Amino acid sequence: MSRKRRKDLKHRIAEFEADARRLAGEVTEMERRIIAVGLERGKELEPVGRLAGANRRRSI
């Protein structure tokens, strides 16, 4: 990938991220807590099987 294309790609990613943040609005304290616990404990708390929903399969 050329430098110009790489730079364009990074620029587009930054634009998409900025748009996503703008459209998402404020993050509540509960959402921050959920994210913090998820990062702290990892996948061990992720549901599998029926708790995960009908279309979700267990993957490693």
Secondary structure as GFF3:
##gff-version 3
##sequence-region A 1 60
A	DSSP	alpha_helix	3	24	.	.	.	ID=ss1
A	DSSP	alpha_helix	29	41	.	.	.	ID=ss2
A	DSSP	three_ten_helix	42	45	.	.	.	ID=ss3
A	DSSP	three_ten_helix	49	52	.	.	.	ID=ss4
###
